[in-house]
Amino acid sequence: MATPDFLAWLTREEEEFGMTGAIERTIDRDKCRMMLLEELGYDPSDKQVSAMYEAGRMKYETLPQIGAGTSSVTYPWGKQTWYRDLTTGRRIGLADVEFRMDMMGL
């Protein structure tokens, strides 16, 4: 399951490179490694690459399959990432996302 930190990182990638650029940079392991190398300034470990790759797959492949997406809300103390139902636009919890994934066999 992608952490809010990874989802926020993907949102920043979307802002900088556009949706297509962010998707391209995260759903291919080699491109994901290059992105992390650029961002971090050192060769990332396989575990770091896998974590970002899985976050990209979750956001851009899994969540749309289960009818969910993410959105960011800015508060005085910083941004927070929420899951949203794509049909209603309503905020949903992690438990609902996990339930939907289980129902779809993901």
PyMOL commands that place a pseudoatom at each C-alpha (Angstrom):
pseudoatom trace, name=CA, resn=MET, resi=1, chain=A, elem=C, hetatm=0, pos=[0.000, 0.000, 0.000]
pseudoatom trace, name=CA, resn=ALA, resi=2, chain=A, elem=C, hetatm=0, pos=[1.423, 3.386, -0.978]
pseudoatom trace, name=CA, resn=THR, resi=3, chain=A, elem=C, hetatm=0, pos=[2.105, 5.720, 1.916]
pseudoatom trace, name=CA, resn=PRO, resi=4, chain=A, elem=C, hetatm=0, pos=[0.843, 9.309, 1.958]
pseudoatom trace, name=CA, resn=ASP, resi=5, chain=A, elem=C, hetatm=0, pos=[4.466, 10.446, 1.558]
pseudoatom trace, name=CA, resn=PHE, resi=6, chain=A, elem=C, hetatm=0, pos=[4.835, 8.561, -1.718]
pseudoatom trace, name=CA, resn=LEU, resi=7, chain=A, elem=C, hetatm=0, pos=[1.448, 9.801, -2.941]
pseudoatom trace, name=CA, resn=ALA, resi=8, chain=A, elem=C, hetatm=0, pos=[2.479, 13.377, -2.139]
pseudoatom trace, name=CA, resn=TRP, resi=9, chain=A, elem=C, hetatm=0, pos=[5.742, 12.832, -4.030]
pseudoatom trace, name=CA, resn=LEU, resi=10, chain=A, elem=C, hetatm=0, pos=[3.777, 11.598, -7.048]
pseudoatom trace, name=CA, resn=THR, resi=11, chain=A, elem=C, hetatm=0, pos=[1.576, 14.707, -6.856]
pseudoatom trace, name=CA, resn=ARG, resi=12, chain=A, elem=C, hetatm=0, pos=[4.694, 16.900, -6.953]
pseudoatom trace, name=CA, resn=GLU, resi=13, chain=A, elem=C, hetatm=0, pos=[5.919, 14.910, -9.968]
pseudoatom trace, name=CA, resn=GLU, resi=14, chain=A, elem=C, hetatm=0, pos=[2.575, 15.596, -11.680]
pseudoatom trace, name=CA, resn=GLU, resi=15, chain=A, elem=C, hetatm=0, pos=[2.929, 19.319, -10.979]
pseudoatom trace, name=CA, resn=GLU, resi=16, chain=A, elem=C, hetatm=0, pos=[6.455, 19.403, -12.409]
pseudoatom trace, name=CA, resn=PHE, resi=17, chain=A, elem=C, hetatm=0, pos=[6.220, 16.954, -15.323]
pseudoatom trace, name=CA, resn=GLY, resi=18, chain=A, elem=C, hetatm=0, pos=[2.478, 16.712, -15.981]
pseudoatom trace, name=CA, resn=MET, resi=19, chain=A, elem=C, hetatm=0, pos=[0.329, 13.625, -15.512]
pseudoatom trace, name=CA, resn=THR, resi=20, chain=A, elem=C, hetatm=0, pos=[1.856, 11.729, -18.439]
pseudoatom trace, name=CA, resn=GLY, resi=21, chain=A, elem=C, hetatm=0, pos=[5.395, 12.524, -17.322]
pseudoatom trace, name=CA, resn=ALA, resi=22, chain=A, elem=C, hetatm=0, pos=[4.704, 11.407, -13.769]
pseudoatom trace, name=CA, resn=ILE, resi=23, chain=A, elem=C, hetatm=0, pos=[3.169, 8.151, -14.967]
pseudoatom trace, name=CA, resn=GLU, resi=24, chain=A, elem=C, hetatm=0, pos=[6.059, 7.448, -17.345]
pseudoatom trace, name=CA, resn=ARG, resi=25, chain=A, elem=C, hetatm=0, pos=[8.608, 8.145, -14.606]
pseudoatom trace, name=CA, resn=THR, resi=26, chain=A, elem=C, hetatm=0, pos=[7.036, 5.778, -12.079]
pseudoatom trace, name=CA, resn=ILE, resi=27, chain=A, elem=C, hetatm=0, pos=[5.491, 2.732, -13.758]
pseudoatom trace, name=CA, resn=ASP, resi=28, chain=A, elem=C, hetatm=0, pos=[8.732, 1.554, -15.374]
pseudoatom trace, name=CA, resn=ARG, resi=29, chain=A, elem=C, hetatm=0, pos=[11.391, 0.368, -12.904]
pseudoatom trace, name=CA, resn=ASP, resi=30, chain=A, elem=C, hetatm=0, pos=[14.362, 1.729, -14.892]
pseudoatom trace, name=CA, resn=LYS, resi=31, chain=A, elem=C, hetatm=0, pos=[12.767, 5.155, -15.358]
pseudoatom trace, name=CA, resn=CYS, resi=32, chain=A, elem=C, hetatm=0, pos=[11.740, 5.119, -11.712]
pseudoatom trace, name=CA, resn=ARG, resi=33, chain=A, elem=C, hetatm=0, pos=[15.363, 4.473, -10.704]
pseudoatom trace, name=CA, resn=MET, resi=34, chain=A, elem=C, hetatm=0, pos=[16.539, 7.385, -12.895]
pseudoatom trace, name=CA, resn=MET, resi=35, chain=A, elem=C, hetatm=0, pos=[13.893, 9.684, -11.388]
pseudoatom trace, name=CA, resn=LEU, resi=36, chain=A, elem=C, hetatm=0, pos=[14.998, 8.806, -7.864]
pseudoatom trace, name=CA, resn=LEU, resi=37, chain=A, elem=C, hetatm=0, pos=[18.657, 9.269, -8.833]
pseudoatom trace, name=CA, resn=GLU, resi=38, chain=A, elem=C, hetatm=0, pos=[17.837, 12.783, -10.098]
pseudoatom trace, name=CA, resn=GLU, resi=39, chain=A, elem=C, hetatm=0, pos=[15.719, 13.622, -7.052]
pseudoatom trace, name=CA, resn=LEU, resi=40, chain=A, elem=C, hetatm=0, pos=[17.903, 12.119, -4.323]
pseudoatom trace, name=CA, resn=GLY, resi=41, chain=A, elem=C, hetatm=0, pos=[21.351, 12.725, -5.802]
pseudoatom trace, name=CA, resn=TYR, resi=42, chain=A, elem=C, hetatm=0, pos=[22.507, 9.139, -5.220]
pseudoatom trace, name=CA, resn=ASP, resi=43, chain=A, elem=C, hetatm=0, pos=[21.810, 5.697, -6.658]
pseudoatom trace, name=CA, resn=PRO, resi=44, chain=A, elem=C, hetatm=0, pos=[18.688, 4.474, -4.839]
pseudoatom trace, name=CA, resn=SER, resi=45, chain=A, elem=C, hetatm=0, pos=[18.491, 1.013, -3.326]
pseudoatom trace, name=CA, resn=ASP, resi=46, chain=A, elem=C, hetatm=0, pos=[16.325, -1.661, -4.908]
pseudoatom trace, name=CA, resn=LYS, resi=47, chain=A, elem=C, hetatm=0, pos=[13.967, -1.296, -1.942]
pseudoatom trace, name=CA, resn=GLN, resi=48, chain=A, elem=C, hetatm=0, pos=[13.557, 2.456, -2.591]
pseudoatom trace, name=CA, resn=VAL, resi=49, chain=A, elem=C, hetatm=0, pos=[12.918, 1.857, -6.291]
pseudoatom trace, name=CA, resn=SER, resi=50, chain=A, elem=C, hetatm=0, pos=[10.390, -0.883, -5.509]
pseudoatom trace, name=CA, resn=ALA, resi=51, chain=A, elem=C, hetatm=0, pos=[8.537, 1.328, -3.025]
pseudoatom trace, name=CA, resn=MET, resi=52, chain=A, elem=C, hetatm=0, pos=[8.202, 4.205, -5.509]
pseudoatom trace, name=CA, resn=TYR, resi=53, chain=A, elem=C, hetatm=0, pos=[7.331, 1.830, -8.356]
pseudoatom trace, name=CA, resn=GLU, resi=54, chain=A, elem=C, hetatm=0, pos=[4.564, 0.220, -6.271]
pseudoatom trace, name=CA, resn=ALA, resi=55, chain=A, elem=C, hetatm=0, pos=[3.254, 3.664, -5.271]
pseudoatom trace, name=CA, resn=GLY, resi=56, chain=A, elem=C, hetatm=0, pos=[3.087, 4.660, -8.942]
pseudoatom trace, name=CA, resn=ARG, resi=57, chain=A, elem=C, hetatm=0, pos=[1.296, 1.464, -9.905]
pseudoatom trace, name=CA, resn=MET, resi=58, chain=A, elem=C, hetatm=0, pos=[-1.165, 1.929, -7.069]
pseudoatom trace, name=CA, resn=LYS, resi=59, chain=A, elem=C, hetatm=0, pos=[-1.969, 5.537, -7.913]
pseudoatom trace, name=CA, resn=TYR, resi=60, chain=A, elem=C, hetatm=0, pos=[-2.099, 5.199, -11.691]
pseudoatom trace, name=CA, resn=GLU, resi=61, chain=A, elem=C, hetatm=0, pos=[-3.350, 1.618, -12.168]
pseudoatom trace, name=CA, resn=THR, resi=62, chain=A, elem=C, hetatm=0, pos=[-4.916, 0.110, -9.033]
pseudoatom trace, name=CA, resn=LEU, resi=63, chain=A, elem=C, hetatm=0, pos=[-6.871, 3.076, -7.669]
pseudoatom trace, name=CA, resn=PRO, resi=64, chain=A, elem=C, hetatm=0, pos=[-8.642, 3.814, -10.987]
pseudoatom trace, name=CA, resn=GLN, resi=65, chain=A, elem=C, hetatm=0, pos=[-9.551, 0.111, -11.284]
pseudoatom trace, name=CA, resn=ILE, resi=66, chain=A, elem=C, hetatm=0, pos=[-11.364, 0.241, -7.933]
pseudoatom trace, name=CA, resn=GLY, resi=67, chain=A, elem=C, hetatm=0, pos=[-13.051, 3.588, -8.613]
pseudoatom trace, name=CA, resn=ALA, resi=68, chain=A, elem=C, hetatm=0, pos=[-10.826, 5.635, -6.326]
pseudoatom trace, name=CA, resn=GLY, resi=69, chain=A, elem=C, hetatm=0, pos=[-8.329, 8.439, -6.690]
pseudoatom trace, name=CA, resn=THR, resi=70, chain=A, elem=C, hetatm=0, pos=[-6.357, 10.831, -4.541]
pseudoatom trace, name=CA, resn=SER, resi=71, chain=A, elem=C, hetatm=0, pos=[-6.531, 14.519, -3.831]
pseudoatom trace, name=CA, resn=SER, resi=72, chain=A, elem=C, hetatm=0, pos=[-4.475, 16.880, -1.723]
pseudoatom trace, name=CA, resn=VAL, resi=73, chain=A, elem=C, hetatm=0, pos=[-5.844, 19.308, 0.816]
pseudoatom trace, name=CA, resn=THR, resi=74, chain=A, elem=C, hetatm=0, pos=[-3.712, 22.188, 2.060]
pseudoatom trace, name=CA, resn=TYR, resi=75, chain=A, elem=C, hetatm=0, pos=[-4.001, 23.061, 5.723]
pseudoatom trace, name=CA, resn=PRO, resi=76, chain=A, elem=C, hetatm=0, pos=[-2.078, 25.755, 7.633]
pseudoatom trace, name=CA, resn=TRP, resi=77, chain=A, elem=C, hetatm=0, pos=[0.332, 23.032, 8.831]
pseudoatom trace, name=CA, resn=GLY, resi=78, chain=A, elem=C, hetatm=0, pos=[0.846, 21.470, 5.391]
pseudoatom trace, name=CA, resn=LYS, resi=79, chain=A, elem=C, hetatm=0, pos=[-0.693, 19.259, 2.720]
pseudoatom trace, name=CA, resn=GLN, resi=80, chain=A, elem=C, hetatm=0, pos=[-2.586, 16.059, 3.377]
pseudoatom trace, name=CA, resn=THR, resi=81, chain=A, elem=C, hetatm=0, pos=[-3.451, 13.430, 0.788]
pseudoatom trace, name=CA, resn=TRP, resi=82, chain=A, elem=C, hetatm=0, pos=[-6.939, 11.912, 0.799]
pseudoatom trace, name=CA, resn=TYR, resi=83, chain=A, elem=C, hetatm=0, pos=[-8.546, 9.056, -1.086]
pseudoatom trace, name=CA, resn=ARG, resi=84, chain=A, elem=C, hetatm=0, pos=[-11.679, 9.979, -3.062]
pseudoatom trace, name=CA, resn=ASP, resi=85, chain=A, elem=C, hetatm=0, pos=[-14.456, 7.975, -4.697]
pseudoatom trace, name=CA, resn=LEU, resi=86, chain=A, elem=C, hetatm=0, pos=[-14.284, 8.748, -8.428]
pseudoatom trace, name=CA, resn=THR, resi=87, chain=A, elem=C, hetatm=0, pos=[-18.060, 8.501, -8.870]
pseudoatom trace, name=CA, resn=THR, resi=88, chain=A, elem=C, hetatm=0, pos=[-19.252, 10.651, -5.978]
pseudoatom trace, name=CA, resn=GLY, resi=89, chain=A, elem=C, hetatm=0, pos=[-16.145, 12.736, -5.294]
pseudoatom trace, name=CA, resn=ARG, resi=90, chain=A, elem=C, hetatm=0, pos=[-16.565, 11.979, -1.593]
pseudoatom trace, name=CA, resn=ARG, resi=91, chain=A, elem=C, hetatm=0, pos=[-13.600, 11.314, 0.645]
pseudoatom trace, name=CA, resn=ILE, resi=92, chain=A, elem=C, hetatm=0, pos=[-13.099, 7.648, 1.545]
pseudoatom trace, name=CA, resn=GLY, resi=93, chain=A, elem=C, hetatm=0, pos=[-10.869, 6.009, 4.104]
pseudoatom trace, name=CA, resn=LEU, resi=94, chain=A, elem=C, hetatm=0, pos=[-7.987, 3.618, 3.762]
pseudoatom trace, name=CA, resn=ALA, resi=95, chain=A, elem=C, hetatm=0, pos=[-10.180, 0.767, 5.020]
pseudoatom trace, name=CA, resn=ASP, resi=96, chain=A, elem=C, hetatm=0, pos=[-12.591, 1.361, 2.107]
pseudoatom trace, name=CA, resn=VAL, resi=97, chain=A, elem=C, hetatm=0, pos=[-9.704, 1.402, -0.379]
pseudoatom trace, name=CA, resn=GLU, resi=98, chain=A, elem=C, hetatm=0, pos=[-8.340, -1.854, 1.050]
pseudoatom trace, name=CA, resn=PHE, resi=99, chain=A, elem=C, hetatm=0, pos=[-11.829, -3.428, 0.997]
pseudoatom trace, name=CA, resn=ARG, resi=100, chain=A, elem=C, hetatm=0, pos=[-12.285, -2.482, -2.660]
pseudoatom trace, name=CA, resn=MET, resi=101, chain=A, elem=C, hetatm=0, pos=[-8.870, -3.898, -3.511]
pseudoatom trace, name=CA, resn=ASP, resi=102, chain=A, elem=C, hetatm=0, pos=[-9.741, -7.168, -1.753]
pseudoatom trace, name=CA, resn=MET, resi=103, chain=A, elem=C, hetatm=0, pos=[-13.073, -7.359, -3.599]
pseudoatom trace, name=CA, resn=MET, resi=104, chain=A, elem=C, hetatm=0, pos=[-11.265, -6.905, -6.933]
pseudoatom trace, name=CA, resn=GLY, resi=105, chain=A, elem=C, hetatm=0, pos=[-8.555, -9.406, -5.986]
pseudoatom trace, name=CA, resn=LEU, resi=106, chain=A, elem=C, hetatm=0, pos=[-5.804, -6.804, -6.156]
for i in range(1, 106): cmd.bond("trace and resi %d" % i, "trace and resi %d" % (i + 1))
show_as sticks, trace
zoom trace
